[in-house]
């Protein structure tokens, strides 16, 4: 994983910022860039991250873009296939799928020149897991033995240890990880940013590090002005084989994707990956073919605040099913998104394939438009809570206002009540996410998911497991948790996928969230750049972009 309140002011301000950054950042001669061979900086649109850029405290798209450019973990995901490939790890070995011996390459360094060692990972993971550090991605370390000692589940409880017992440094470039139980797919998760290493500088002066994060990826952060933008330049000593082919990337914050699109057409931007819905019909022609539209590991959903008493109980579950059947997905994806979305029929993504867990049609009639049945279900359950529902999302990116209006209109038409559903937009993505994590939602709210790694487990466990890091709805079903636990313990991928599918069937029954549509990766680029592609996560592969 976005205000139209002052569009003219926004247009002038952002365009001026883009030009100013281009002037100070370089252009064809590379400016202050320290490497690359692409003849200039790539200028790209961006949204302000929710949190500061700590790897374990970032679980949204905008912050994730930066972490993908500035960090490399034990593994990275192939930008074409999404396959997990070794990066800093030279090898990851196990005999029992529970204890793993990890050996690192010895030539990786951080941007400050210090080496990436076993301690860089072990210290980072212990920091990310510790409840006192309040990292939103701490859940990803739950599989490691001793997690419960540093992150107790009882409310108000304090940790009884500073480090997880399942992590042990063997020597400078070797460490072992012991999980609570076997998890055969665990190594495939290690390309996710929460597992990134951290340098000693982070622990010496965290506040200074947050002002200018130091990673070990192909780019290092040169300048960062929150709310305005960031400039990244190639890291000359980068040890990976996917180094930058340009002289850096300028990320410019936009609060209106229409403005970004206008700046792209005017030549003030090189890459945008959020084309306004109103422009999709003509984008390929407008951009003279410099337009990308391809499947990505993204699903858009709307969730319910199950922590709110109004949405609890069997009647509320019936109402949720009725609301799902009142949304005309086919019409919205065709008319608003010009078939750059596909109506969802499960909770994963076609990108992972059937072998990976995608199950076309799993949702059945619950995800089919049937206004008459929708009205019957909601009436049988006593009507909408309070007589009306709201639908919320950020509106600074993603053309969310348009589809929310359409979805509410669809619900209103199905129920025969023009006031049954109303849209409550939130101006910025950061504000919106803060409201969600603060559990302030009272009605339907958008909860799109961009996969962290290409496994069905990633589409289910973080979002719907009772203690999941992104369980925004507050869904808590012990039967679902047990199936997920069994799937993680499975001896092979086929058995694991079958168990995850059983768990997914519970989601169809309980419906803590409504699957809306699978989202394609969409991007446009200027004449100034070449080799623009999107990875399976729908993120531009910035390192591959060259500047003419």
C-alpha positions as CSV (number, residue, x, y, z in Angstrom):
1,X,0.0,0.0,0.0
2,X,-4.2,7.7,-1.0
3,X,-7.0,16.7,-1.3
4,X,-8.6,18.2,-3.6
5,X,-9.3,20.9,-1.2
6,X,-6.9,23.5,-2.8
7,X,-6.0,22.0,-6.1
8,X,-4.6,25.1,-7.7
9,X,-2.3,25.8,-4.8
10,X,-1.2,22.2,-4.7
11,X,-0.4,22.2,-8.4
12,X,1.8,25.2,-8.2
13,X,3.6,24.1,-5.0
14,X,4.4,20.6,-6.1
15,X,5.5,21.5,-9.6
16,X,7.8,24.1,-8.1
17,X,9.2,21.6,-5.7
18,X,9.8,19.1,-8.4
19,X,11.7,21.7,-10.5
20,X,13.6,22.8,-7.5
21,X,14.7,19.3,-6.6
22,X,15.7,18.7,-10.2
23,X,17.8,21.8,-10.2
24,X,19.7,21.0,-7.0
25,X,19.8,17.3,-7.6
26,X,21.5,17.1,-10.9
27,X,19.9,16.4,-14.3
28,X,21.9,14.8,-17.1
29,X,25.3,15.3,-15.4
30,X,24.2,13.5,-12.2
31,X,24.7,16.5,-10.0
32,X,25.6,15.4,-6.5
33,X,25.0,11.7,-7.3
34,X,27.8,9.3,-6.3
35,X,27.3,6.6,-8.9
36,X,25.1,5.1,-11.5
37,X,25.5,5.2,-15.2
38,X,22.1,6.4,-16.3
39,X,22.9,10.1,-16.7
40,X,20.7,11.9,-14.2
41,X,18.2,11.5,-11.4
42,X,14.8,9.9,-11.8
43,X,12.0,12.1,-10.6
44,X,9.1,10.0,-9.2
45,X,5.8,10.7,-7.3
46,X,5.5,9.6,-3.7
47,X,3.2,9.7,-0.7
48,X,4.3,10.6,2.8
49,X,4.9,7.5,4.9
50,X,2.8,6.8,8.0
51,X,5.8,6.4,10.3
52,X,9.5,7.1,10.4
53,X,11.5,4.7,8.3
54,X,12.4,2.0,10.7
55,X,12.2,-1.3,8.9
56,X,10.1,-3.1,11.6
57,X,7.8,-0.1,12.0
58,X,6.8,0.3,8.3
59,X,3.9,-1.8,6.9
60,X,2.6,0.5,4.2
61,X,3.5,1.1,0.6
62,X,5.0,4.5,0.6
63,X,7.5,3.8,3.4
64,X,8.1,0.4,1.9
65,X,9.3,1.9,-1.4
66,X,12.1,3.7,0.4
67,X,13.1,0.6,2.4
68,X,13.2,-1.5,-0.8
69,X,15.7,1.0,-2.2
70,X,17.8,1.5,0.9
71,X,17.9,-1.9,2.5
72,X,18.7,-5.5,1.6
73,X,18.0,-8.4,3.9
74,X,19.0,-12.0,3.9
75,X,16.9,-12.5,0.8
76,X,15.3,-10.2,-1.9
77,X,12.4,-10.9,-4.2
78,X,13.2,-11.2,-7.9
79,X,11.6,-8.2,-9.6
80,X,10.3,-10.4,-12.4
81,X,9.2,-13.6,-10.7
82,X,8.9,-12.6,-7.0
83,X,11.0,-15.6,-6.2
84,X,12.9,-15.3,-2.9
85,X,16.7,-15.2,-3.7
86,X,19.6,-15.0,-1.4
87,X,21.0,-11.5,-0.9
88,X,23.1,-10.9,2.2
89,X,22.7,-14.6,3.0
90,X,25.3,-16.9,1.5
91,X,23.3,-19.8,2.8
92,X,20.3,-20.7,5.0
93,X,20.5,-24.4,6.1
94,X,18.2,-26.5,8.3
95,X,17.7,-30.2,9.0
96,X,14.4,-29.9,10.8
97,X,12.7,-26.8,9.4
98,X,12.9,-25.3,12.9
99,X,16.5,-24.4,13.6
100,X,18.2,-22.5,10.8
101,X,21.9,-21.8,10.4
102,X,22.5,-18.6,8.5
103,X,25.8,-17.7,6.9
104,X,26.3,-14.2,5.5
105,X,28.5,-12.9,2.7
106,X,31.4,-11.0,4.3
107,X,31.5,-8.1,1.8
108,X,28.4,-6.2,2.6
109,X,28.6,-2.8,4.3
110,X,26.2,-0.2,5.5
111,X,26.1,3.3,3.9
112,X,28.3,4.6,6.7
113,X,31.0,2.0,5.8
114,X,30.5,-0.3,8.7
115,X,30.2,-4.0,8.0
116,X,26.9,-5.9,7.9
117,X,27.4,-8.8,10.4
118,X,25.4,-11.4,12.2
119,X,24.9,-8.9,15.0
120,X,23.4,-6.5,12.5
121,X,20.5,-8.9,12.0
122,X,20.2,-10.3,15.5
123,X,20.2,-6.8,17.2
124,X,17.7,-5.5,14.6
125,X,15.4,-8.4,15.1
126,X,15.6,-8.2,18.9
127,X,14.8,-4.5,18.7
128,X,11.9,-5.0,16.3
129,X,10.4,-7.7,18.5
130,X,10.7,-5.9,21.9
131,X,7.3,-4.6,23.0
132,X,8.9,-1.5,24.5
133,X,10.0,-0.3,21.1
134,X,6.4,-0.3,19.8
135,X,7.3,-1.5,16.3
136,X,4.2,-2.1,14.2
137,X,5.8,-5.1,12.4
138,X,7.0,-6.8,15.6
139,X,4.5,-9.6,14.8
140,X,6.9,-10.9,12.1
141,X,9.3,-12.1,14.8
142,X,6.6,-14.1,16.6
143,X,7.8,-17.3,15.0
144,X,11.2,-17.0,16.8
145,X,11.7,-18.8,20.1
146,X,11.6,-16.4,23.0
147,X,9.4,-13.8,21.3
148,X,6.8,-14.0,24.1
149,X,9.6,-13.1,26.6
150,X,10.3,-9.8,24.9
151,X,6.8,-9.2,23.7
152,X,4.3,-10.5,26.3
153,X,0.7,-10.8,25.1
154,X,-1.0,-9.9,28.4
155,X,-2.0,-6.3,28.4
156,X,0.3,-4.1,30.5
157,X,2.8,-6.9,31.0
158,X,6.5,-6.0,30.8
159,X,9.1,-8.1,29.0
160,X,11.0,-10.6,31.0
161,X,14.0,-10.7,28.7
162,X,15.8,-8.2,26.5
163,X,16.6,-10.6,23.7
164,X,14.9,-13.7,22.1
165,X,16.4,-17.0,23.1
166,X,16.0,-18.3,19.6
167,X,18.7,-16.0,18.2
168,X,22.4,-16.9,18.7
169,X,25.4,-15.3,17.1
170,X,28.0,-18.0,16.2
171,X,30.7,-15.8,14.7
172,X,30.9,-12.5,12.8
173,X,29.1,-13.8,9.8
174,X,27.0,-16.7,11.2
175,X,24.0,-16.9,13.4
176,X,21.3,-19.4,14.2
177,X,17.6,-19.0,14.4
178,X,15.4,-21.4,16.3
179,X,11.6,-21.1,15.8
180,X,8.9,-22.1,18.2
181,X,7.9,-24.8,15.9
182,X,8.7,-26.0,12.4
183,X,7.9,-23.6,9.6
184,X,9.1,-24.9,6.3
185,X,8.3,-21.7,4.4
186,X,10.0,-19.3,6.9
187,X,13.1,-18.6,4.7
188,X,10.8,-17.4,1.9
189,X,9.6,-14.6,4.2
190,X,13.1,-13.1,4.8
191,X,13.0,-10.6,1.9
192,X,10.5,-8.6,3.8
193,X,11.7,-5.3,5.1
194,X,11.0,-6.0,8.8
195,X,13.9,-8.5,8.7
196,X,16.4,-5.9,7.4
197,X,19.7,-5.4,9.3
198,X,20.5,-2.3,11.3
199,X,23.9,-0.6,11.8
200,X,25.5,0.2,15.1
201,X,24.7,3.9,14.4
202,X,21.0,3.1,14.9
203,X,21.6,1.9,18.4
204,X,24.2,4.6,19.2
205,X,21.9,7.5,18.3
206,X,18.4,6.5,17.1
207,X,17.1,10.0,16.7
208,X,20.0,11.0,14.5
209,X,19.5,7.9,12.4
210,X,15.8,8.6,12.0
211,X,16.6,12.0,10.5
212,X,18.8,10.3,7.8
213,X,18.4,6.5,7.9
214,X,21.5,4.4,7.1
215,X,20.8,1.1,5.3
216,X,22.8,-1.3,3.1
217,X,20.8,-1.1,-0.1
218,X,21.6,0.1,-3.6
219,X,20.6,3.7,-2.7
220,X,21.4,5.8,0.3
221,X,19.3,8.8,1.5
222,X,20.9,12.1,0.6
223,X,18.2,14.5,1.7
224,X,14.8,14.1,3.3
225,X,12.3,16.8,3.9
226,X,9.1,15.3,5.5
227,X,6.0,16.4,3.7
228,X,8.0,17.5,0.7
229,X,10.3,14.8,-0.7
230,X,13.4,12.7,-0.5
231,X,16.5,12.4,-2.7
232,X,18.3,9.1,-2.9
233,X,21.7,8.5,-4.6
234,X,23.5,5.3,-5.5
235,X,25.6,3.6,-2.8
236,X,29.1,3.2,-4.4
237,X,30.1,0.3,-2.2
238,X,26.9,-1.7,-2.7
239,X,27.6,-5.4,-2.7
240,X,24.5,-6.7,-4.5
241,X,24.2,-7.5,-8.1
242,X,21.2,-5.1,-8.6
243,X,23.0,-1.8,-8.3
244,X,21.5,1.5,-9.6
245,X,21.7,2.2,-13.3
246,X,20.9,5.9,-12.8
247,X,22.3,8.7,-10.7
248,X,19.6,8.5,-8.1
249,X,15.9,9.0,-7.4
250,X,14.0,12.1,-6.4
251,X,10.8,11.2,-4.6
252,X,8.3,14.1,-4.6
253,X,5.3,14.1,-2.2
254,X,2.0,14.6,-3.8
255,X,-1.4,14.9,-2.0
256,X,-3.3,14.6,-5.3
257,X,-2.5,12.1,-8.0
258,X,-4.2,14.2,-10.7
259,X,-1.5,16.8,-10.0
260,X,1.2,14.2,-10.3
261,X,-0.2,13.1,-13.7
262,X,-0.3,16.6,-14.9
263,X,3.3,17.1,-13.9
264,X,4.2,13.9,-15.7
265,X,2.6,15.1,-18.9
266,X,4.4,18.5,-18.5
267,X,7.8,16.8,-18.1
268,X,8.2,17.7,-14.5
269,X,8.1,14.1,-13.4
270,X,9.6,10.9,-14.8
271,X,7.6,8.2,-13.1
272,X,4.2,7.9,-11.4
273,X,2.7,4.6,-10.2
274,X,-0.7,6.0,-9.3
275,X,-2.6,7.2,-12.4
276,X,-6.0,8.8,-11.6
277,X,-9.0,6.7,-12.5
278,X,-10.3,9.6,-14.7
279,X,-7.2,9.4,-16.9
280,X,-7.0,5.6,-17.3
281,X,-9.1,5.6,-20.5
282,X,-6.7,7.8,-22.3
283,X,-3.4,7.2,-20.5
284,X,-1.8,5.1,-23.1
285,X,-2.6,7.6,-25.8
286,X,-1.7,10.6,-23.6
287,X,1.7,9.1,-22.8
288,X,2.4,7.8,-26.3
289,X,2.6,4.2,-25.1
290,X,4.7,5.0,-22.0
291,X,2.1,3.2,-19.9
292,X,2.3,0.0,-17.8
293,X,-0.8,-2.1,-16.9
294,X,0.0,-5.6,-15.5
295,X,-1.2,-7.9,-12.8
296,X,0.3,-7.3,-9.3
297,X,0.0,-9.0,-5.9
298,X,-2.5,-6.5,-4.6
299,X,-6.1,-6.9,-3.4
300,X,-8.4,-4.1,-2.3
301,X,-10.9,-4.8,0.5
302,X,-13.1,-2.9,2.9
303,X,-13.0,-4.0,6.5
304,X,-15.4,-3.7,9.4
305,X,-14.4,-2.5,12.9
306,X,-15.3,-5.7,14.7
307,X,-14.0,-4.1,17.9
308,X,-17.2,-1.9,17.7
309,X,-20.1,-3.6,19.4
310,X,-22.4,-2.6,16.5
311,X,-20.5,-5.0,14.2
312,X,-20.4,-8.0,16.5
313,X,-22.7,-11.0,16.6
314,X,-24.4,-13.2,13.9
315,X,-26.8,-10.5,12.8
316,X,-23.9,-8.2,12.1
317,X,-22.2,-11.0,10.1
318,X,-25.4,-11.3,8.0
319,X,-25.4,-7.6,7.4
320,X,-21.8,-7.7,6.3
321,X,-22.7,-10.4,3.7
322,X,-25.6,-8.3,2.5
323,X,-23.3,-5.3,2.1
324,X,-20.9,-7.4,0.1
325,X,-23.6,-8.5,-2.3
326,X,-24.8,-4.9,-2.7
327,X,-21.6,-3.8,-4.3
328,X,-21.4,-4.0,-8.1
329,X,-17.8,-4.9,-8.6
330,X,-18.1,-5.6,-12.3
331,X,-19.5,-2.1,-13.0
332,X,-17.0,-0.3,-10.8
333,X,-13.9,-2.1,-12.2
334,X,-15.1,-1.5,-15.8
335,X,-16.4,2.0,-15.7
336,X,-14.1,3.7,-13.1
337,X,-10.9,1.6,-13.4
338,X,-11.1,0.8,-17.1
339,X,-10.5,-2.9,-16.4
340,X,-7.2,-2.2,-14.5
341,X,-9.0,-4.0,-11.6
342,X,-10.6,-7.5,-11.6
343,X,-13.5,-8.4,-9.3
344,X,-12.1,-10.4,-6.4
345,X,-13.4,-13.9,-5.6
346,X,-11.1,-14.8,-2.8
347,X,-8.8,-13.0,-0.3
348,X,-5.4,-13.5,-2.1
349,X,-4.2,-12.6,-5.6
350,X,-4.1,-14.4,-8.9
351,X,-0.4,-13.4,-9.1
352,X,0.5,-16.2,-6.6
353,X,-1.2,-18.8,-8.7
354,X,-3.3,-21.8,-7.7
355,X,-0.2,-23.7,-6.4
356,X,0.5,-20.7,-4.2
357,X,-3.0,-20.6,-2.8
358,X,-5.1,-18.5,-5.1
359,X,-8.6,-20.0,-5.2
360,X,-10.8,-18.5,-7.9
361,X,-14.5,-18.4,-6.9
362,X,-13.8,-19.3,-3.2
363,X,-16.0,-16.4,-2.1
364,X,-19.0,-17.7,-4.1
365,X,-22.3,-15.8,-3.9
366,X,-21.0,-13.5,-1.1
367,X,-18.8,-11.7,-3.7
368,X,-21.5,-11.6,-6.4
369,X,-23.7,-8.6,-7.0
370,X,-27.3,-9.6,-6.0
371,X,-29.1,-6.4,-4.8
372,X,-32.4,-8.3,-4.1
373,X,-30.7,-10.9,-1.9
374,X,-28.5,-8.1,-0.3
375,X,-31.6,-6.3,0.8
376,X,-33.3,-9.4,2.1
377,X,-30.2,-10.3,4.3
378,X,-29.9,-6.9,5.8
379,X,-33.7,-6.7,6.5
380,X,-33.6,-10.2,8.1
381,X,-30.8,-9.0,10.4
382,X,-32.7,-6.0,11.6
383,X,-31.2,-3.3,9.2
384,X,-28.0,-1.4,9.2
385,X,-26.5,-0.5,12.6
386,X,-28.0,2.9,13.4
387,X,-29.8,2.9,10.1
388,X,-26.8,3.9,8.0
389,X,-23.1,3.0,7.3
390,X,-20.1,5.1,6.3
391,X,-17.3,4.2,3.9
392,X,-13.9,5.7,4.5
393,X,-10.5,5.9,2.8
394,X,-7.7,8.4,2.3
395,X,-8.2,10.4,-0.9
396,X,-4.8,11.8,-1.6
397,X,-3.9,8.8,-3.9
398,X,-5.5,5.9,-5.6
399,X,-8.7,7.6,-7.0
400,X,-10.4,6.3,-3.9
401,X,-13.2,9.0,-3.8
402,X,-14.5,7.9,-7.2
403,X,-14.9,4.2,-6.3
404,X,-16.2,5.0,-2.8
405,X,-19.0,7.1,-4.3
406,X,-19.8,4.3,-6.8
407,X,-19.8,1.7,-4.0
408,X,-22.1,3.7,-1.8
409,X,-24.4,4.5,-4.7
410,X,-24.5,0.7,-5.4
411,X,-25.4,0.0,-1.8
412,X,-28.0,2.7,-1.7
413,X,-29.6,1.5,-4.9
414,X,-29.7,-2.1,-3.6
415,X,-31.3,-1.1,-0.4
416,X,-33.6,1.5,-1.9
417,X,-32.4,4.2,0.5
418,X,-30.3,7.1,-0.7
419,X,-28.9,7.7,2.8
420,X,-28.0,4.1,3.6
421,X,-24.3,4.6,2.8
422,X,-22.3,7.8,2.9
423,X,-18.6,8.5,2.1
424,X,-16.3,10.0,4.8
425,X,-13.0,10.8,3.1
426,X,-9.8,11.3,5.0
427,X,-7.3,13.8,3.4
428,X,-4.0,12.0,3.7
429,X,-2.8,8.4,3.9
430,X,-0.8,9.0,7.0
431,X,-3.8,10.5,8.9
432,X,-6.0,7.6,7.6
433,X,-3.6,4.9,8.8
434,X,-3.3,6.6,12.2
435,X,-7.0,6.5,12.6
436,X,-7.1,2.8,11.7
437,X,-4.3,1.8,14.0
438,X,-5.9,3.9,16.7
439,X,-9.1,1.9,16.3
440,X,-11.2,5.0,15.6
441,X,-13.2,3.6,12.7
442,X,-17.0,3.0,13.1
443,X,-18.0,2.0,9.6
444,X,-16.6,0.4,6.5
445,X,-13.0,1.4,5.7
446,X,-10.6,0.5,2.9
447,X,-7.9,-2.0,3.8
448,X,-6.0,-2.8,0.6
449,X,-3.1,-5.2,0.8
450,X,0.1,-5.3,-1.2
451,X,1.8,-8.6,-0.6
452,X,5.1,-8.6,1.4
453,X,6.1,-11.9,-0.1
454,X,4.3,-14.2,-2.6
455,X,2.7,-16.7,-0.2
456,X,-1.0,-17.3,0.7
457,X,0.2,-17.0,4.3
458,X,1.0,-13.4,3.8
459,X,-2.5,-12.6,2.5
460,X,-4.1,-14.2,5.6
461,X,-1.9,-14.3,8.7
462,X,-0.9,-10.6,9.1
463,X,-4.4,-9.4,8.3
464,X,-6.7,-11.9,10.0
465,X,-4.8,-13.8,12.7
466,X,-5.9,-12.5,16.1
467,X,-2.5,-10.9,16.9
468,X,-1.6,-10.1,13.3
469,X,0.4,-7.0,12.7
470,X,-2.1,-5.6,10.2
471,X,-5.3,-7.0,11.7
472,X,-7.1,-3.7,11.3
473,X,-10.6,-5.1,11.8
474,X,-9.9,-6.8,15.1
475,X,-11.0,-10.2,13.8
476,X,-10.5,-12.9,16.4
477,X,-11.4,-16.5,15.6
478,X,-9.5,-19.3,17.4
479,X,-10.4,-21.8,14.7
480,X,-8.8,-19.6,12.1
481,X,-5.7,-19.1,14.2
482,X,-5.4,-22.9,14.7
483,X,-5.6,-23.6,11.0
484,X,-2.9,-21.0,10.3
485,X,-0.7,-22.5,13.0
486,X,-1.1,-26.0,11.5
487,X,-0.4,-24.6,8.0
488,X,2.8,-23.1,9.2
489,X,3.9,-26.4,10.8
490,X,3.1,-28.4,7.6
491,X,5.9,-30.5,6.2
492,X,5.4,-29.3,2.6
493,X,4.0,-26.4,0.7
494,X,1.0,-28.4,-0.7
495,X,-0.2,-29.4,2.7
496,X,0.3,-25.8,4.0
497,X,-1.7,-24.3,1.1
498,X,-4.6,-26.7,1.7
499,X,-4.8,-25.7,5.4
500,X,-4.6,-22.0,4.6
501,X,-7.5,-22.5,2.2
502,X,-9.5,-24.1,5.0
503,X,-8.8,-21.0,7.1
504,X,-9.8,-18.7,4.2
505,X,-13.2,-20.5,4.0
506,X,-13.8,-19.2,7.6
507,X,-13.2,-15.7,6.3
508,X,-15.9,-16.1,3.7
509,X,-18.3,-17.2,6.5
510,X,-17.3,-14.5,9.0
511,X,-16.5,-11.8,6.5
512,X,-14.4,-9.4,8.6
513,X,-13.5,-7.7,5.3
514,X,-15.2,-7.6,1.9
515,X,-13.0,-8.6,-1.1
516,X,-13.5,-5.9,-3.8
517,X,-11.0,-6.4,-6.6
518,X,-7.5,-7.5,-7.5
519,X,-5.5,-4.5,-8.6
520,X,-3.1,-4.3,-11.5
521,X,0.2,-2.4,-11.2
522,X,-0.2,0.8,-13.2
523,X,2.5,3.3,-14.1
524,X,3.3,6.0,-16.5
525,X,6.7,7.5,-17.4
526,X,8.2,10.4,-19.4
527,X,10.3,10.5,-22.6
528,X,13.3,11.2,-20.4
529,X,13.6,7.7,-19.0
530,X,13.8,4.1,-20.3
531,X,13.7,0.6,-18.8
532,X,10.7,1.4,-16.6
533,X,9.1,-1.8,-15.2
534,X,7.0,-2.8,-12.2
535,X,7.8,-5.7,-9.9
536,X,5.1,-8.2,-8.9
537,X,4.4,-6.0,-5.9
538,X,3.5,-3.1,-8.3
539,X,6.5,-1.0,-7.2
540,X,8.7,0.6,-9.9
541,X,12.1,-1.2,-10.2
542,X,14.0,2.1,-9.6
543,X,17.4,0.6,-9.9
544,X,16.8,-0.5,-13.6
545,X,15.5,2.9,-14.8
546,X,17.9,4.8,-17.1
547,X,17.8,8.5,-17.9
548,X,18.2,9.5,-21.5
